[in-house]
Amino acid sequence: MPANPRFRRVVRIGPVQVATYYDGRGREMHTAACTAPRCGFSADYDSRAAAELSARTHRCVAR
């Protein structure tokens, strides 16, 4: 059973949260996830800058 990642350096940019964690292979990864209802956007990146850029440019699709 995979372990739950422990998120560090969590920041919020608009509705998107950006955080850093170690994946199952010990590599440092960065994730951006939208917290808006029914949005569903989330992505993993190798660099913190890429995750923050995607958070800044993310636009939720109105459904």
C-alpha positions in Angstrom: 0.0 0.0 0.0 1.5 3.4 -1.0 2.3 5.9 1.8 0.5 9.3 1.8 2.9 12.1 0.9 3.8 14.7 3.5 3.4 18.1 1.9 5.9 20.9 2.7 6.1 24.5 1.7 2.4 24.8 1.0 1.3 28.1 -0.5 -2.0 29.3 -2.0 -2.1 31.2 -5.2 -5.8 32.1 -5.8 -7.8 28.9 -5.6 -4.7 26.7 -6.3 -2.4 25.2 -3.7 1.2 24.5 -4.5 3.2 22.1 -2.3 6.5 20.2 -2.3 6.7 16.5 -1.4 9.0 13.4 -1.9 7.6 10.8 -4.3 7.9 7.0 -3.7 11.4 7.0 -5.3 12.7 9.7 -3.0 12.7 12.5 -5.6 11.5 16.0 -4.7 8.3 16.8 -6.6 6.0 19.8 -6.7 2.3 19.7 -7.1 -0.4 22.3 -8.0 -4.0 21.5 -7.2 -7.1 23.7 -7.5 -9.4 23.7 -4.5 -12.4 25.1 -6.3 -15.6 22.9 -6.3 -15.9 20.7 -9.4 -12.6 21.9 -11.0 -10.5 18.8 -10.7 -7.2 20.5 -11.8 -4.0 19.0 -10.4 -0.6 18.4 -11.8 2.9 17.3 -10.7 6.1 19.0 -11.7 9.8 18.6 -11.3 10.5 22.2 -10.5 8.8 24.6 -8.0 8.8 27.4 -10.6 6.8 25.3 -13.0 4.2 24.5 -10.4 3.8 28.1 -9.3 3.6 29.2 -12.9 0.8 26.8 -13.6 -1.0 28.0 -10.4 -0.7 31.6 -11.5 -2.1 30.9 -15.0 -4.8 28.4 -14.1 -8.4 29.4 -14.9 -11.2 27.2 -13.7 -13.6 26.2 -16.4 -17.2 27.2 -15.6 -19.5 24.2 -15.9 
